[in-house]
Amino acid sequence: MTYAMPVYKALASTVDAYKRCIERNNTEWEARHESKIEEIVKGCMPSGSGIDCGTKIDLNASTGEKLVFDISYHHMNDGGMYDGWTEHRVIVTPSLVSDFDLRITGPNRNDIKEYLHECYQTALSEVLEATPAQTALAS
């Protein structure tokens, strides 16, 4: 039997469990949850196509009600040559209307925020399949 949930819910519930383990000084499960978070981010969040350093979750700023990711975008000029980086934060918060809201900070060089929004909206909405044992790890 498997269960399915969107990436943003899997991350939020696992971050919430991770934070509770820190509060309760449960280092064994803290490490397990942190490992699961890193696995989900590495496997599901954008990497490449300009997001060349991948997506990194900020566990200090993230909670069960807010996910915060740090990214660097590698821009290209009209000639197809790389011509610099911009730094961005992707902040995900709950929405009663549309499941979650995305806010992207940093400069909007070459109107990149629209592209980043699309990338992260898609990645966070993807459905993860999990076995009961994997689901228990996230709760």
MITI-27969 format. One record per residue: residue number from 1; x, y, z of N, C-alpha, C in turn; residue in three letters. Coordinates in Angstrom, 2 decimals, padded with zeros to 5 digits, m for minus. Last residue first. Layout:
<sites>
(site NUM, (X, Y, Z), (X, Y, Z), (X, Y, Z), "ALA")
...
</sites>
This chain:
<sites>
(site 139, (006.27, 011.88, 009.79), (005.30, 012.43, 010.74), (005.85, 012.54, 012.14), "SER")
(site 138, (008.04, 010.69, 008.08), (007.76, 012.10, 007.87), (006.82, 012.68, 008.91), "ALA")
(site 137, (008.04, 008.05, 008.83), (009.27, 008.80, 009.03), (009.01, 010.30, 008.93), "LEU")
(site 136, (005.57, 007.28, 007.91), (005.78, 007.36, 009.37), (007.03, 008.16, 009.67), "ALA")
(site 135, (006.11, 007.17, 005.18), (005.17, 008.17, 005.69), (005.35, 008.35, 007.19), "THR")
(site 134, (007.78, 004.98, 005.05), (008.31, 006.30, 004.68), (007.42, 007.40, 005.21), "GLN")
(site 133, (005.96, 002.99, 005.84), (007.17, 003.21, 006.65), (007.77, 004.58, 006.34), "ALA")
(site 132, (004.00, 003.09, 003.76), (003.65, 003.46, 005.15), (004.87, 003.74, 006.02), "PRO")
(site 131, (005.65, 004.63, 000.92), (005.14, 003.46, 001.61), (004.76, 003.89, 003.03), "THR")
(site 130, (004.73, 007.24, m001.34), (005.48, 006.77, m000.18), (004.84, 005.52, 000.39), "ALA")
(site 129, (005.06, 009.47, m004.01), (004.50, 008.19, m003.57), (005.35, 007.71, m002.41), "GLU")
(site 128, (004.43, 012.87, m004.43), (005.37, 011.84, m003.99), (004.59, 010.60, m003.59), "LEU")
(site 127, (003.52, 015.03, m006.99), (003.04, 014.10, m005.98), (004.12, 013.05, m005.71), "VAL")
(site 126, (004.32, 018.50, m007.41), (004.49, 017.10, m007.80), (004.07, 016.19, m006.65), "GLU")
(site 125, (004.37, 021.04, m006.39), (003.06, 020.43, m006.61), (003.14, 018.96, m007.01), "SER")
(site 124, (007.00, 021.81, m006.40), (006.34, 021.66, m005.10), (004.98, 020.97, m005.22), "LEU")
(site 123, (007.50, 022.00, m009.20), (008.23, 021.04, m008.35), (007.50, 020.78, m007.04), "ALA")
(site 122, (005.73, 024.09, m010.04), (005.64, 022.74, m010.59), (006.28, 021.72, m009.66), "THR")
(site 121, (006.69, 026.24, m008.53), (005.26, 025.87, m008.46), (005.10, 024.42, m008.93), "GLN")
(site 120, (009.32, 026.37, m009.44), (009.06, 025.96, m008.06), (007.59, 025.58, m007.85), "TYR")
(site 119, (009.00, 027.15, m012.16), (009.81, 025.98, m011.79), (009.43, 025.46, m010.41), "CYS")
(site 118, (007.47, 029.52, m011.90), (006.95, 028.37, m012.64), (007.68, 027.08, m012.24), "GLU")
(site 117, (009.29, 031.14, m010.52), (007.98, 030.84, m009.94), (007.39, 029.59, m010.59), "HIS")
(site 116, (011.34, 031.33, m012.40), (011.58, 030.66, m011.13), (010.27, 030.26, m010.47), "LEU")
(site 115, (010.00, 032.82, m014.43), (010.53, 031.47, m014.70), (010.74, 030.69, m013.40), "TYR")
(site 114, (009.52, 035.17, m012.98), (008.40, 034.43, m013.57), (008.82, 032.98, m013.86), "GLU")
(site 113, (012.11, 036.05, m012.34), (011.21, 035.61, m011.28), (010.01, 034.82, m011.81), "LYS")
(site 112, (013.48, 037.06, m014.53), (013.72, 035.68, m014.14), (012.72, 035.17, m013.10), "ILE")
(site 111, (013.69, 039.40, m016.10), (012.37, 038.86, m015.72), (012.44, 037.40, m015.27), "ASP")
(site 110, (016.37, 040.16, m016.08), (015.84, 039.44, m017.26), (014.48, 038.80, m016.99), "ASN")
(site 109, (016.26, 040.30, m012.60), (017.08, 040.46, m013.79), (016.53, 039.58, m014.92), "ARG")
(site 108, (015.00, 040.95, m010.19), (014.24, 040.36, m011.28), (014.97, 040.55, m012.61), "ASN")
(site 107, (016.78, 040.14, m007.14), (016.54, 040.97, m008.33), (015.79, 040.21, m009.42), "PRO")
(site 106, (014.93, 038.77, m004.30), (016.10, 038.99, m005.14), (015.75, 039.79, m006.38), "GLY")
(site 105, (012.35, 036.29, m003.70), (013.07, 037.53, m003.42), (014.25, 037.65, m004.38), "THR")
(site 104, (009.24, 035.05, m004.34), (010.63, 034.93, m004.75), (011.30, 036.29, m004.52), "ILE")
(site 103, (006.71, 033.21, m002.89), (007.29, 034.55, m003.01), (008.76, 034.35, m003.33), "ARG")
(site 102, (003.79, 031.31, m003.30), (005.23, 031.43, m003.51), (005.62, 032.89, m003.58), "LEU")
(site 101, (001.31, 029.61, m001.44), (001.76, 030.81, m002.14), (003.27, 030.78, m002.22), "ASP")
(site 100, (m000.79, 026.69, m001.70), (000.38, 027.41, m001.20), (000.65, 028.63, m002.06), "PHE")
(site 99, (m003.69, 026.17, m002.10), (m002.77, 025.25, m001.43), (m001.54, 025.94, m000.86), "ASP")
(site 98, (m005.27, 028.43, m002.84), (m004.50, 027.68, m003.85), (m003.44, 026.76, m003.26), "SER")
(site 97, (m006.78, 029.42, m000.66), (m007.34, 029.40, m002.01), (m006.60, 028.44, m002.93), "VAL")
(site 96, (m005.32, 029.41, 001.60), (m006.64, 028.79, 001.67), (m007.27, 028.65, 000.29), "LEU")
(site 95, (m001.92, 028.67, 001.65), (m002.97, 029.49, 001.06), (m004.29, 028.74, 001.17), "SER")
(site 94, (001.28, 028.75, 003.34), (m000.03, 028.16, 003.05), (m000.98, 029.18, 002.43), "PRO")
(site 93, (004.36, 029.62, 001.59), (003.45, 029.73, 002.73), (002.09, 029.15, 002.35), "THR")
(site 92, (007.67, 029.71, 000.69), (006.41, 029.01, 000.46), (005.58, 029.10, 001.73), "VAL")
(site 91, (010.11, 031.49, m000.90), (009.39, 031.37, 000.36), (008.00, 030.83, 000.06), "ILE")
(site 90, (013.23, 031.49, m002.12), (011.89, 031.05, m002.49), (011.18, 030.75, m001.17), "VAL")
(site 89, (015.63, 033.92, m002.71), (014.98, 033.07, m001.71), (013.60, 032.75, m002.26), "ARG")
(site 88, (018.56, 034.37, m004.79), (017.12, 034.44, m004.53), (016.74, 033.55, m003.36), "HIS")
(site 87, (021.08, 036.04, m006.61), (020.72, 035.24, m005.43), (019.24, 035.45, m005.12), "GLU")
(site 86, (022.47, 035.76, m009.86), (021.63, 036.49, m008.91), (021.23, 035.50, m007.80), "THR")
(site 85, (025.49, 035.95, m011.82), (024.57, 035.23, m010.94), (023.67, 036.22, m010.22), "TRP")
(site 84, (026.81, 036.14, m015.22), (026.61, 036.52, m013.82), (025.52, 035.73, m013.13), "GLY")
(site 83, (026.78, 035.27, m017.89), (027.21, 036.64, m017.57), (026.83, 037.08, m016.17), "ASP")
(site 82, (027.41, 032.81, m020.32), (027.06, 033.11, m018.93), (027.60, 034.49, m018.57), "TYR")
(site 81, (026.26, 033.31, m023.65), (027.38, 033.21, m022.72), (026.88, 033.53, m021.30), "MET")
(site 80, (024.39, 033.77, m025.58), (024.47, 032.43, m025.02), (025.64, 032.21, m024.07), "GLY")
(site 79, (024.01, 036.34, m026.41), (024.94, 035.53, m027.19), (025.11, 034.12, m026.64), "GLY")
(site 78, (022.44, 037.50, m024.47), (021.82, 037.18, m025.76), (022.71, 036.32, m026.65), "ASP")
(site 77, (023.65, 035.82, m021.45), (023.35, 036.99, m022.28), (022.74, 036.55, m023.61), "ASN")
(site 76, (022.39, 034.06, m018.60), (023.08, 034.07, m019.88), (022.71, 035.34, m020.63), "MET")
(site 75, (022.76, 033.50, m015.04), (022.17, 034.15, m016.20), (023.05, 034.01, m017.44), "HIS")
(site 74, (022.09, 031.36, m012.60), (023.20, 031.67, m013.50), (022.62, 032.20, m014.81), "HIS")
(site 73, (020.86, 031.88, m009.39), (020.52, 031.70, m010.80), (021.66, 032.20, m011.67), "TYR")
(site 72, (020.73, 030.19, m006.36), (021.50, 031.12, m007.18), (021.12, 030.84, m008.63), "SER")
(site 71, (018.55, 029.88, m003.52), (019.03, 029.48, m004.84), (019.89, 030.60, m005.44), "ILE")
(site 70, (017.03, 028.60, m000.65), (018.01, 029.53, m001.20), (018.49, 028.99, m002.53), "ASP")
(site 69, (013.77, 028.36, 000.76), (014.83, 027.78, m000.05), (015.74, 028.89, m000.55), "PHE")
(site 68, (011.54, 027.69, 003.29), (012.43, 028.71, 002.73), (013.58, 028.00, 002.02), "VAL")
(site 67, (008.19, 027.22, 004.22), (009.41, 026.61, 003.69), (010.24, 027.70, 003.03), "LEU")
(site 66, (005.98, 027.28, 006.89), (006.74, 028.10, 005.93), (007.99, 027.33, 005.52), "LYS")
(site 65, (004.86, 025.61, 008.71), (003.97, 026.57, 008.06), (004.68, 027.47, 007.04), "GLU")
(site 64, (006.87, 024.16, 009.85), (005.76, 023.42, 009.26), (004.80, 024.31, 008.49), "GLY")
(site 63, (009.64, 026.18, 008.73), (008.80, 025.59, 009.77), (007.77, 024.71, 009.07), "THR")
(site 62, (012.85, 027.68, 008.00), (011.68, 026.88, 007.63), (010.97, 026.36, 008.87), "SER")
(site 61, (015.16, 028.81, 008.95), (014.05, 029.71, 008.63), (012.76, 028.95, 008.33), "ALA")
(site 60, (016.80, 026.60, 009.34), (016.63, 027.56, 010.44), (015.41, 028.44, 010.20), "ASN")
(site 59, (016.84, 025.31, 006.89), (016.12, 024.68, 007.99), (015.94, 025.60, 009.19), "LEU")
(site 58, (016.60, 026.18, 003.82), (017.09, 026.84, 005.02), (016.28, 026.29, 006.19), "ASP")
(site 57, (017.48, 024.04, 001.15), (016.47, 024.45, 002.13), (017.16, 025.10, 003.32), "ILE")
(site 56, (018.64, 024.75, m002.05), (019.02, 024.41, m000.68), (017.93, 024.91, 000.26), "LYS")
(site 55, (018.94, 023.60, m005.33), (018.07, 024.25, m004.35), (018.50, 023.79, m002.96), "THR")
(site 54, (021.73, 024.11, m007.62), (020.64, 023.38, m006.99), (019.85, 024.24, m006.01), "GLY")
(site 53, (023.43, 025.61, m009.02), (023.93, 025.15, m007.72), (022.86, 024.37, m006.97), "CYS")
(site 52, (021.96, 026.34, m011.28), (023.10, 025.44, m011.43), (023.71, 024.95, m010.12), "ASP")
(site 51, (019.57, 027.09, m012.54), (019.63, 026.90, m011.09), (020.78, 025.91, m010.87), "ILE")
(site 50, (019.98, 026.81, m015.26), (020.21, 028.12, m014.65), (020.27, 028.05, m013.13), "GLY")
(site 49, (019.47, 024.05, m015.47), (018.71, 025.03, m016.28), (018.78, 026.42, m015.67), "SER")
(site 48, (019.78, 022.78, m012.04), (020.14, 022.88, m013.45), (019.26, 023.89, m014.16), "GLY")
(site 47, (017.07, 021.88, m010.09), (018.53, 021.92, m010.15), (018.91, 021.89, m011.62), "SER")
(site 46, (014.12, 021.94, m008.07), (014.86, 022.29, m009.28), (016.38, 022.37, m009.08), "PRO")
(site 45, (013.43, 019.03, m006.00), (013.48, 020.47, m006.22), (014.38, 020.80, m007.41), "MET")
(site 44, (013.62, 016.23, m005.67), (012.40, 016.83, m006.21), (012.50, 018.31, m006.58), "CYS")
(site 43, (016.00, 015.23, m004.58), (015.30, 014.47, m005.60), (014.17, 015.19, m006.30), "GLY")
(site 42, (016.82, 017.17, m002.71), (017.73, 016.74, m003.77), (016.99, 016.06, m004.91), "LYS")
(site 41, (014.52, 017.28, m001.08), (015.01, 018.48, m001.77), (015.90, 018.07, m002.95), "VAL")
(site 40, (014.39, 014.61, m000.14), (013.28, 015.18, m000.91), (013.76, 016.39, m001.71), "ILE")
(site 39, (016.88, 014.43, 001.22), (016.54, 013.50, 000.14), (015.43, 014.07, m000.75), "GLU")
(site 38, (016.60, 016.39, 003.20), (017.65, 016.54, 002.18), (017.37, 015.64, 000.97), "GLU")
(site 37, (014.51, 015.20, 004.64), (014.34, 016.52, 004.04), (015.35, 016.70, 002.91), "ILE")
(site 36, (015.78, 012.87, 005.53), (014.61, 012.77, 004.65), (014.37, 014.10, 003.94), "LYS")
(site 35, (017.75, 013.99, 007.20), (018.15, 013.18, 006.05), (017.01, 013.07, 005.05), "SER")
(site 34, (016.10, 015.12, 009.15), (016.98, 015.98, 008.35), (017.43, 015.25, 007.08), "GLU")
(site 33, (014.94, 012.79, 010.23), (014.11, 013.78, 009.53), (014.95, 014.69, 008.65), "HIS")
(site 32, (017.24, 011.61, 011.35), (016.44, 010.90, 010.33), (015.59, 011.87, 009.52), "ARG")
(site 31, (018.04, 013.56, 013.20), (018.93, 013.20, 012.09), (018.17, 012.49, 010.98), "ALA")
(site 30, (015.81, 013.44, 014.91), (016.19, 014.71, 014.28), (017.05, 014.42, 013.05), "GLU")
(site 29, (015.95, 010.88, 015.87), (014.91, 011.19, 014.89), (015.16, 012.54, 014.22), "TRP")
(site 28, (018.28, 011.23, 017.52), (018.17, 010.13, 016.55), (017.15, 010.48, 015.46), "GLU")
(site 27, (017.79, 013.39, 019.23), (018.80, 013.52, 018.18), (018.71, 012.41, 017.13), "THR")
(site 26, (015.60, 014.94, 020.72), (015.57, 013.59, 020.17), (016.50, 013.56, 018.96), "ASN")
(site 25, (014.98, 017.29, 022.12), (016.33, 016.74, 022.18), (016.38, 015.27, 021.74), "ASN")
(site 24, (012.65, 018.55, 021.67), (012.62, 017.45, 022.63), (013.97, 016.75, 022.79), "ARG")
(site 23, (013.31, 020.40, 019.70), (012.74, 020.87, 020.97), (012.83, 019.80, 022.06), "GLU")
(site 22, (014.08, 018.61, 017.67), (015.07, 019.53, 018.24), (014.59, 020.01, 019.61), "ILE")
(site 21, (011.62, 017.43, 017.13), (012.71, 016.60, 017.65), (013.81, 017.46, 018.26), "CYS")
(site 20, (010.24, 019.59, 016.05), (009.78, 019.01, 017.33), (010.87, 018.15, 017.95), "ARG")
(site 19, (011.70, 019.90, 013.65), (011.72, 020.97, 014.66), (011.26, 020.45, 016.03), "LYS")
(site 18, (010.98, 017.49, 012.36), (012.39, 017.80, 012.63), (012.50, 018.84, 013.75), "TYR")
(site 17, (008.23, 017.88, 012.00), (008.70, 016.78, 012.86), (010.15, 017.02, 013.27), "ALA")
(site 16, (008.36, 020.05, 010.20), (007.68, 020.20, 011.48), (008.14, 019.12, 012.46), "ASP")
(site 15, (009.67, 018.84, 008.05), (010.32, 019.96, 008.74), (009.69, 020.15, 010.12), "VAL")
(site 14, (007.66, 017.03, 007.37), (008.94, 016.52, 007.84), (009.73, 017.61, 008.55), "THR")
(site 13, (005.60, 018.70, 006.56), (005.37, 017.81, 007.69), (006.69, 017.26, 008.24), "SER")
(site 12, (006.87, 020.07, 004.41), (006.36, 020.81, 005.58), (006.17, 019.88, 006.77), "ALA")
(site 11, (007.46, 017.95, 002.60), (008.52, 018.75, 003.21), (008.04, 019.45, 004.47), "LEU")
(site 10, (004.89, 017.04, 002.01), (005.88, 016.10, 002.54), (007.00, 016.88, 003.23), "ALA")
(site 9, (003.79, 019.37, 000.95), (003.23, 018.81, 002.18), (004.22, 017.84, 002.83), "LYS")
(site 8, (005.36, 019.74, m001.35), (005.33, 020.79, m000.33), (004.78, 020.26, 000.99), "TYR")
(site 7, (004.85, 017.36, m002.84), (006.18, 017.63, m002.29), (006.11, 018.67, m001.17), "VAL")
(site 6, (001.68, 015.82, m002.09), (002.53, 016.76, m002.83), (003.84, 017.01, m002.09), "PRO")
(site 5, (001.35, 012.29, m001.56), (001.17, 013.67, m001.10), (002.08, 014.57, m001.91), "MET")
(site 4, (000.11, 009.00, m001.23), (000.62, 010.06, m002.09), (000.36, 011.41, m001.45), "ALA")
(site 3, (000.98, 005.73, m000.18), (000.27, 006.98, 000.05), (000.89, 008.04, m000.85), "TYR")
(site 2, (000.54, 002.22, m000.82), (001.31, 003.46, m000.85), (000.38, 004.64, m000.60), "THR")
(site 1, (000.85, m001.18, 000.00), (000.00, 000.00, 000.00), (000.89, 001.24, 000.00), "MET")
</sites>
